[in-house]
Amino acid sequence: MPSHTTRPPCAPCREAPPENLTVEQAMAELRADGFTPGAPAHVTPFARHVDAATCRKTTCGRCGTRRLGYPPFHRLNQYRALAVCPLCHHAEEV
């Protein structure tokens, strides 16, 4: 009998790695879906501050850099934001 037990991978390990999109590609996809830059009116300044602070604490999924940028987008009342790496320009939706 083996001396260790094999566990199934945890949820983050089962997820696919982040898609390698540049900020330009991610923004182009959002614009193609009808999103425009900026947060919608119903998102409060405090909520935008929290989202920006979260991005600053996030680590880039590609190169590991911290302090990611936060460009928000909206379409009517829908809200999306990107975490953008200042070093490698990798972008992930948050």
A tleap script that builds the chain and sets N, CA, C and O, in Angstrom:
source leaprc.protein.ff14SB
mol = sequence {
  NMET PRO SER HIE THR THR ARG PRO PRO CYS
  ALA PRO CYS ARG GLU ALA PRO PRO GLU ASN
  LEU THR VAL GLU GLN ALA MET ALA GLU LEU
  ARG ALA ASP GLY PHE THR PRO GLY ALA PRO
  ALA HIE VAL THR PRO PHE ALA ARG HIE VAL
  ASP ALA ALA THR CYS ARG LYS THR THR CYS
  GLY ARG CYS GLY THR ARG ARG LEU GLY TYR
  PRO PRO PHE HIE ARG LEU ASN GLN TYR ARG
  ALA LEU ALA VAL CYS PRO LEU CYS HIE HIE
  ALA GLU GLU CVAL
}
set mol.1.N position { 0.844 -1.171 0.000 }
set mol.1.CA position { 0.000 0.000 0.000 }
set mol.1.C position { 0.895 1.241 0.000 }
set mol.1.O position { 1.881 1.290 0.734 }
set mol.2.N position { 0.551 2.263 -0.834 }
set mol.2.CA position { 1.407 3.440 -0.900 }
set mol.2.C position { 1.390 4.208 0.413 }
set mol.2.O position { 0.415 4.158 1.164 }
set mol.3.N position { 2.469 4.913 0.678 }
set mol.3.CA position { 2.585 5.674 1.916 }
set mol.3.C position { 1.895 7.029 1.844 }
set mol.3.O position { 1.820 7.737 2.849 }
set mol.4.N position { 1.396 7.397 0.684 }
set mol.4.CA position { 0.692 8.670 0.561 }
set mol.4.C position { -0.632 8.447 -0.168 }
set mol.4.O position { -0.824 7.434 -0.841 }
set mol.5.N position { -1.509 9.382 -0.024 }
set mol.5.CA position { -2.807 9.305 -0.682 }
set mol.5.C position { -2.847 10.337 -1.801 }
set mol.5.O position { -2.421 11.476 -1.614 }
set mol.6.N position { -3.346 9.950 -2.934 }
set mol.6.CA position { -3.495 10.885 -4.043 }
set mol.6.C position { -4.849 11.549 -3.938 }
set mol.6.O position { -5.882 10.879 -3.929 }
set mol.7.N position { -4.842 12.858 -3.860 }
set mol.7.CA position { -6.076 13.629 -3.774 }
set mol.7.C position { -6.405 14.207 -5.136 }
set mol.7.O position { -5.506 14.478 -5.933 }
set mol.8.N position { -7.694 14.398 -5.409 }
set mol.8.CA position { -8.027 15.093 -6.658 }
set mol.8.C position { -7.574 16.540 -6.557 }
set mol.8.O position { -7.493 17.080 -5.454 }
set mol.9.N position { -7.280 17.177 -7.674 }
set mol.9.CA position { -6.819 18.568 -7.617 }
set mol.9.C position { -7.905 19.485 -7.082 }
set mol.9.O position { -9.096 19.229 -7.262 }
set mol.10.N position { -7.485 20.550 -6.428 }
set mol.10.CA position { -8.434 21.531 -5.901 }
set mol.10.C position { -9.076 22.280 -7.077 }
set mol.10.O position { -8.617 22.184 -8.216 }
set mol.11.N position { -10.134 23.017 -6.781 }
set mol.11.CA position { -10.896 23.703 -7.829 }
set mol.11.C position { -10.024 24.626 -8.689 }
set mol.11.O position { -10.124 24.562 -9.915 }
set mol.12.N position { -9.170 25.485 -8.102 }
set mol.12.CA position { -8.353 26.347 -8.963 }
set mol.12.C position { -7.417 25.556 -9.876 }
set mol.12.O position { -7.121 25.993 -10.988 }
set mol.13.N position { -6.948 24.395 -9.411 }
set mol.13.CA position { -6.049 23.588 -10.236 }
set mol.13.C position { -6.785 22.908 -11.388 }
set mol.13.O position { -6.183 22.604 -12.418 }
set mol.14.N position { -8.088 22.670 -11.215 }
set mol.14.CA position { -8.875 22.044 -12.280 }
set mol.14.C position { -9.266 23.044 -13.348 }
set mol.14.O position { -9.550 22.656 -14.481 }
set mol.15.N position { -9.286 24.326 -13.009 }
set mol.15.CA position { -9.679 25.339 -13.969 }
set mol.15.C position { -8.608 25.476 -15.050 }
set mol.15.O position { -7.426 25.214 -14.826 }
set mol.16.N position { -9.056 25.890 -16.207 }
set mol.16.CA position { -8.119 26.118 -17.307 }
set mol.16.C position { -7.246 27.315 -16.972 }
set mol.16.O position { -7.700 28.238 -16.296 }
set mol.17.N position { -6.005 27.315 -17.431 }
set mol.17.CA position { -5.159 28.480 -17.191 }
set mol.17.C position { -5.749 29.698 -17.893 }
set mol.17.O position { -6.486 29.548 -18.867 }
set mol.18.N position { -5.437 30.899 -17.415 }
set mol.18.CA position { -6.004 32.081 -18.044 }
set mol.18.C position { -5.602 32.184 -19.506 }
set mol.18.O position { -4.471 31.875 -19.881 }
set mol.19.N position { -6.547 32.622 -20.318 }
set mol.19.CA position { -6.264 32.803 -21.738 }
set mol.19.C position { -5.248 33.930 -21.870 }
set mol.19.O position { -5.352 34.945 -21.180 }
set mol.20.N position { -4.290 33.762 -22.731 }
set mol.20.CA position { -3.255 34.776 -22.902 }
set mol.20.C position { -3.735 35.855 -23.856 }
set mol.20.O position { -3.438 35.818 -25.050 }
set mol.21.N position { -4.478 36.815 -23.323 }
set mol.21.CA position { -4.964 37.946 -24.096 }
set mol.21.C position { -4.165 39.189 -23.733 }
set mol.21.O position { -3.871 39.430 -22.562 }
set mol.22.N position { -3.822 39.962 -24.730 }
set mol.22.CA position { -3.234 41.266 -24.440 }
set mol.22.C position { -4.378 42.210 -24.097 }
set mol.22.O position { -5.541 41.924 -24.384 }
set mol.23.N position { -4.043 43.316 -23.492 }
set mol.23.CA position { -5.066 44.293 -23.131 }
set mol.23.C position { -5.796 44.771 -24.386 }
set mol.23.O position { -7.005 45.004 -24.348 }
set mol.24.N position { -5.081 44.917 -25.482 }
set mol.24.CA position { -5.708 45.367 -26.723 }
set mol.24.C position { -6.728 44.340 -27.218 }
set mol.24.O position { -7.818 44.712 -27.652 }
set mol.25.N position { -6.383 43.051 -27.155 }
set mol.25.CA position { -7.309 41.998 -27.582 }
set mol.25.C position { -8.534 41.947 -26.675 }
set mol.25.O position { -9.660 41.828 -27.158 }
set mol.26.N position { -8.320 42.037 -25.364 }
set mol.26.CA position { -9.436 41.977 -24.421 }
set mol.26.C position { -10.375 43.159 -24.619 }
set mol.26.O position { -11.595 42.992 -24.605 }
set mol.27.N position { -9.814 44.352 -24.802 }
set mol.27.CA position { -10.645 45.532 -25.011 }
set mol.27.C position { -11.391 45.443 -26.341 }
set mol.27.O position { -12.549 45.850 -26.431 }
set mol.28.N position { -10.737 44.916 -27.370 }
set mol.28.CA position { -11.393 44.755 -28.667 }
set mol.28.C position { -12.570 43.788 -28.560 }
set mol.28.O position { -13.615 44.019 -29.168 }
set mol.29.N position { -12.410 42.700 -27.790 }
set mol.29.CA position { -13.514 41.748 -27.593 }
set mol.29.C position { -14.679 42.409 -26.868 }
set mol.29.O position { -15.834 42.220 -27.248 }
set mol.30.N position { -14.380 43.188 -25.821 }
set mol.30.CA position { -15.441 43.874 -25.093 }
set mol.30.C position { -16.163 44.878 -25.995 }
set mol.30.O position { -17.391 44.961 -25.986 }
set mol.31.N position { -15.395 45.632 -26.765 }
set mol.31.CA position { -16.015 46.611 -27.676 }
set mol.31.C position { -16.852 45.909 -28.743 }
set mol.31.O position { -17.922 46.396 -29.109 }
set mol.32.N position { -16.378 44.775 -29.242 }
set mol.32.CA position { -17.143 44.014 -30.244 }
set mol.32.C position { -18.458 43.515 -29.660 }
set mol.32.O position { -19.436 43.342 -30.387 }
set mol.33.N position { -18.487 43.281 -28.346 }
set mol.33.CA position { -19.713 42.848 -27.671 }
set mol.33.C position { -20.591 44.032 -27.256 }
set mol.33.O position { -21.603 43.845 -26.581 }
set mol.34.N position { -20.208 45.245 -27.657 }
set mol.34.CA position { -21.029 46.416 -27.381 }
set mol.34.C position { -20.695 47.156 -26.099 }
set mol.34.O position { -21.444 48.045 -25.694 }
set mol.35.N position { -19.589 46.813 -25.450 }
set mol.35.CA position { -19.189 47.496 -24.217 }
set mol.35.C position { -18.389 48.748 -24.556 }
set mol.35.O position { -17.666 48.788 -25.552 }
set mol.36.N position { -18.530 49.762 -23.719 }
set mol.36.CA position { -17.765 50.995 -23.872 }
set mol.36.C position { -16.951 51.227 -22.600 }
set mol.36.O position { -17.330 50.751 -21.530 }
set mol.37.N position { -15.835 51.956 -22.706 }
set mol.37.CA position { -15.007 52.198 -21.526 }
set mol.37.C position { -15.757 52.981 -20.446 }
set mol.37.O position { -16.589 53.839 -20.740 }
set mol.38.N position { -15.443 52.665 -19.209 }
set mol.38.CA position { -16.040 53.342 -18.059 }
set mol.38.C position { -17.053 52.462 -17.360 }
set mol.38.O position { -17.614 51.538 -17.949 }
set mol.39.N position { -17.275 52.763 -16.106 }
set mol.39.CA position { -18.254 52.020 -15.308 }
set mol.39.C position { -19.638 52.628 -15.521 }
set mol.39.O position { -19.746 53.826 -15.780 }
set mol.40.N position { -20.696 51.826 -15.418 }
set mol.40.CA position { -22.045 52.379 -15.543 }
set mol.40.C position { -22.382 53.249 -14.332 }
set mol.40.O position { -21.734 53.162 -13.289 }
set mol.41.N position { -23.402 54.085 -14.489 }
set mol.41.CA position { -23.762 55.048 -13.449 }
set mol.41.C position { -24.159 54.387 -12.131 }
set mol.41.O position { -23.961 54.975 -11.068 }
set mol.42.N position { -24.712 53.185 -12.178 }
set mol.42.CA position { -25.181 52.560 -10.933 }
set mol.42.C position { -24.048 51.971 -10.087 }
set mol.42.O position { -24.273 51.603 -8.934 }
set mol.43.N position { -22.855 51.879 -10.632 }
set mol.43.CA position { -21.712 51.383 -9.856 }
set mol.43.C position { -21.133 52.568 -9.087 }
set mol.43.O position { -20.658 53.535 -9.681 }
set mol.44.N position { -21.179 52.479 -7.780 }
set mol.44.CA position { -20.767 53.602 -6.935 }
set mol.44.C position { -19.263 53.835 -6.984 }
set mol.44.O position { -18.502 52.927 -7.317 }
set mol.45.N position { -18.833 55.050 -6.653 }
set mol.45.CA position { -17.391 55.309 -6.581 }
set mol.45.C position { -16.693 54.358 -5.601 }
set mol.45.O position { -15.565 53.934 -5.851 }
set mol.46.N position { -17.352 54.025 -4.497 }
set mol.46.CA position { -16.741 53.097 -3.536 }
set mol.46.C position { -16.541 51.722 -4.165 }
set mol.46.O position { -15.492 51.107 -3.976 }
set mol.47.N position { -17.526 51.233 -4.907 }
set mol.47.CA position { -17.401 49.920 -5.568 }
set mol.47.C position { -16.272 49.942 -6.595 }
set mol.47.O position { -15.519 48.975 -6.712 }
set mol.48.N position { -16.150 51.046 -7.340 }
set mol.48.CA position { -15.046 51.157 -8.301 }
set mol.48.C position { -13.711 51.185 -7.571 }
set mol.48.O position { -12.735 50.598 -8.039 }
set mol.49.N position { -13.660 51.865 -6.425 }
set mol.49.CA position { -12.434 51.907 -5.618 }
set mol.49.C position { -12.057 50.498 -5.144 }
set mol.49.O position { -10.886 50.119 -5.191 }
set mol.50.N position { -13.037 49.736 -4.695 }
set mol.50.CA position { -12.782 48.366 -4.230 }
set mol.50.C position { -12.271 47.511 -5.391 }
set mol.50.O position { -11.313 46.754 -5.230 }
set mol.51.N position { -12.907 47.630 -6.557 }
set mol.51.CA position { -12.461 46.850 -7.716 }
set mol.51.C position { -11.039 47.222 -8.125 }
set mol.51.O position { -10.231 46.347 -8.436 }
set mol.52.N position { -10.734 48.516 -8.124 }
set mol.52.CA position { -9.378 48.955 -8.477 }
set mol.52.C position { -8.365 48.454 -7.449 }
set mol.52.O position { -7.269 48.030 -7.814 }
set mol.53.N position { -8.727 48.503 -6.166 }
set mol.53.CA position { -7.823 48.018 -5.115 }
set mol.53.C position { -7.593 46.516 -5.249 }
set mol.53.O position { -6.486 46.028 -5.024 }
set mol.54.N position { -8.637 45.792 -5.613 }
set mol.54.CA position { -8.502 44.344 -5.820 }
set mol.54.C position { -7.530 44.072 -6.958 }
set mol.54.O position { -6.681 43.187 -6.850 }
set mol.55.N position { -7.646 44.822 -8.043 }
set mol.55.CA position { -6.721 44.635 -9.166 }
set mol.55.C position { -5.289 44.951 -8.750 }
set mol.55.O position { -4.356 44.265 -9.169 }
set mol.56.N position { -5.107 45.991 -7.925 }
set mol.56.CA position { -3.747 46.333 -7.475 }
set mol.56.C position { -3.132 45.211 -6.649 }
set mol.56.O position { -1.911 45.051 -6.633 }
set mol.57.N position { -3.973 44.428 -5.957 }
set mol.57.CA position { -3.466 43.331 -5.124 }
set mol.57.C position { -3.365 42.018 -5.889 }
set mol.57.O position { -2.827 41.039 -5.372 }
set mol.58.N position { -3.876 41.990 -7.112 }
set mol.58.CA position { -3.902 40.764 -7.913 }
set mol.58.C position { -2.557 40.545 -8.595 }
set mol.58.O position { -1.857 41.496 -8.943 }
set mol.59.N position { -2.212 39.280 -8.776 }
set mol.59.CA position { -0.977 38.901 -9.456 }
set mol.59.C position { -1.286 38.506 -10.892 }
set mol.59.O position { -2.265 37.804 -11.142 }
set mol.60.N position { -0.476 38.942 -11.823 }
set mol.60.CA position { -0.658 38.613 -13.235 }
set mol.60.C position { -0.588 37.101 -13.433 }
set mol.60.O position { 0.325 36.444 -12.932 }
set mol.61.N position { -1.547 36.560 -14.160 }
set mol.61.CA position { -1.583 35.131 -14.432 }
set mol.61.C position { -0.514 34.673 -15.398 }
set mol.61.O position { -0.265 33.473 -15.516 }
set mol.62.N position { 0.121 35.594 -16.087 }
set mol.62.CA position { 1.158 35.229 -17.046 }
set mol.62.C position { 2.563 35.393 -16.471 }
set mol.62.O position { 3.365 34.461 -16.526 }
set mol.63.N position { 2.870 36.580 -15.916 }
set mol.63.CA position { 4.258 36.833 -15.506 }
set mol.63.C position { 4.449 36.992 -13.998 }
set mol.63.O position { 5.583 37.038 -13.521 }
set mol.64.N position { 3.349 37.078 -13.244 }
set mol.64.CA position { 3.465 37.169 -11.795 }
set mol.64.C position { 3.612 38.571 -11.227 }
set mol.64.O position { 3.756 38.733 -10.016 }
set mol.65.N position { 3.579 39.583 -12.081 }
set mol.65.CA position { 3.671 40.966 -11.614 }
set mol.65.C position { 2.458 41.318 -10.769 }
set mol.65.O position { 1.358 40.826 -11.022 }
set mol.66.N position { 2.650 42.159 -9.774 }
set mol.66.CA position { 1.534 42.644 -8.944 }
set mol.66.C position { 1.194 44.067 -9.342 }
set mol.66.O position { 1.871 44.669 -10.175 }
set mol.67.N position { 0.133 44.605 -8.736 }
set mol.67.CA position { -0.340 45.972 -8.992 }
set mol.67.C position { -0.888 46.113 -10.412 }
set mol.67.O position { -0.407 46.931 -11.197 }
set mol.68.N position { -1.890 45.311 -10.725 }
set mol.68.CA position { -2.500 45.354 -12.043 }
set mol.68.C position { -3.428 46.555 -12.172 }
set mol.68.O position { -3.991 47.038 -11.190 }
set mol.69.N position { -3.572 47.020 -13.400 }
set mol.69.CA position { -4.454 48.140 -13.685 }
set mol.69.C position { -5.914 47.703 -13.729 }
set mol.69.O position { -6.218 46.510 -13.751 }
set mol.70.N position { -6.819 48.694 -13.740 }
set mol.70.CA position { -8.250 48.442 -13.676 }
set mol.70.C position { -8.999 49.307 -14.690 }
set mol.70.O position { -9.391 50.426 -14.361 }
set mol.71.N position { -9.207 48.817 -15.915 }
set mol.71.CA position { -10.090 49.545 -16.824 }
set mol.71.C position { -11.507 48.940 -16.791 }
set mol.71.O position { -11.683 47.776 -17.150 }
set mol.72.N position { -12.513 49.716 -16.366 }
set mol.72.CA position { -13.892 49.223 -16.354 }
set mol.72.C position { -14.576 49.444 -17.703 }
set mol.72.O position { -14.193 50.333 -18.463 }
set mol.73.N position { -15.583 48.635 -17.991 }
set mol.73.CA position { -16.391 48.750 -19.211 }
set mol.73.C position { -17.854 48.540 -18.852 }
set mol.73.O position { -18.170 47.890 -17.856 }
set mol.74.N position { -18.736 49.091 -19.663 }
set mol.74.CA position { -20.169 48.882 -19.421 }
set mol.74.C position { -20.938 48.794 -20.738 }
set mol.74.O position { -20.513 49.303 -21.775 }
set mol.75.N position { -22.071 48.135 -20.650 }
set mol.75.CA position { -23.056 48.071 -21.738 }
set mol.75.C position { -24.410 48.149 -21.045 }
set mol.75.O position { -24.840 47.202 -20.387 }
set mol.76.N position { -25.083 49.303 -21.205 }
set mol.76.CA position { -26.313 49.584 -20.460 }
set mol.76.C position { -26.010 49.425 -18.969 }
set mol.76.O position { -25.170 50.157 -18.445 }
set mol.77.N position { -26.658 48.503 -18.275 }
set mol.77.CA position { -26.397 48.308 -16.839 }
set mol.77.C position { -25.405 47.184 -16.559 }
set mol.77.O position { -25.152 46.868 -15.397 }
set mol.78.N position { -24.847 46.582 -17.589 }
set mol.78.CA position { -23.863 45.518 -17.382 }
set mol.78.C position { -22.494 46.137 -17.129 }
set mol.78.O position { -22.162 47.195 -17.664 }
set mol.79.N position { -21.721 45.463 -16.313 }
set mol.79.CA position { -20.431 45.998 -15.869 }
set mol.79.C position { -19.382 44.898 -15.952 }
set mol.79.O position { -19.581 43.792 -15.448 }
set mol.80.N position { -18.283 45.210 -16.585 }
set mol.80.CA position { -17.142 44.299 -16.632 }
set mol.80.C position { -15.874 45.102 -16.395 }
set mol.80.O position { -15.793 46.284 -16.730 }
set mol.81.N position { -14.898 44.440 -15.815 }
set mol.81.CA position { -13.620 45.098 -15.563 }
set mol.81.C position { -12.497 44.139 -15.912 }
set mol.81.O position { -12.646 42.919 -15.838 }
set mol.82.N position { -11.385 44.715 -16.288 }
set mol.82.CA position { -10.195 43.935 -16.609 }
set mol.82.C position { -9.131 44.194 -15.554 }
set mol.82.O position { -9.062 45.278 -14.975 }
set mol.83.N position { -8.310 43.189 -15.315 }
set mol.83.CA position { -7.079 43.359 -14.542 }
set mol.83.C position { -5.964 43.313 -15.579 }
set mol.83.O position { -5.792 42.304 -16.264 }
set mol.84.N position { -5.214 44.388 -15.697 }
set mol.84.CA position { -4.234 44.536 -16.772 }
set mol.84.C position { -2.831 44.652 -16.187 }
set mol.84.O position { -2.574 45.481 -15.314 }
set mol.85.N position { -1.933 43.811 -16.680 }
set mol.85.CA position { -0.550 43.817 -16.217 }
set mol.85.C position { 0.220 44.976 -16.861 }
set mol.85.O position { 0.213 45.116 -18.084 }
set mol.86.N position { 0.880 45.805 -16.052 }
set mol.86.CA position { 1.647 46.918 -16.625 }
set mol.86.C position { 2.950 46.463 -17.275 }
set mol.86.O position { 3.548 47.213 -18.046 }
set mol.87.N position { 3.401 45.240 -16.974 }
set mol.87.CA position { 4.670 44.761 -17.517 }
set mol.87.C position { 4.492 44.013 -18.831 }
set mol.87.O position { 5.108 44.378 -19.833 }
set mol.88.N position { 3.654 42.963 -18.847 }
set mol.88.CA position { 3.520 42.135 -20.058 }
set mol.88.C position { 2.232 42.413 -20.829 }
set mol.88.O position { 2.016 41.830 -21.891 }
set mol.89.N position { 1.373 43.293 -20.313 }
set mol.89.CA position { 0.123 43.707 -20.948 }
set mol.89.C position { -0.898 42.581 -21.077 }
set mol.89.O position { -1.793 42.641 -21.920 }
set mol.90.N position { -0.760 41.566 -20.246 }
set mol.90.CA position { -1.744 40.496 -20.164 }
set mol.90.C position { -2.990 41.056 -19.505 }
set mol.90.O position { -2.896 41.883 -18.598 }
set mol.91.N position { -4.161 40.612 -19.955 }
set mol.91.CA position { -5.429 41.092 -19.377 }
set mol.91.C position { -6.325 39.926 -19.049 }
set mol.91.O position { -6.430 38.971 -19.818 }
set mol.92.N position { -6.977 40.007 -17.891 }
set mol.92.CA position { -7.954 39.025 -17.464 }
set mol.92.C position { -9.183 39.750 -16.981 }
set mol.92.O position { -9.081 40.792 -16.333 }
set mol.93.N position { -10.350 39.206 -17.291 }
set mol.93.CA position { -11.580 39.798 -16.785 }
set mol.93.C position { -11.738 39.432 -15.311 }
set mol.93.O position { -11.520 38.287 -14.913 }
set mol.94.N position { -12.119 40.419 -14.516 }
set mol.94.CA position { -12.337 40.177 -13.079 }
set mol.94.C position { -13.797 40.327 -12.723 }
set mol.94.O position { -14.170 40.161 -11.561 }
savepdb mol mol.pdb
quit
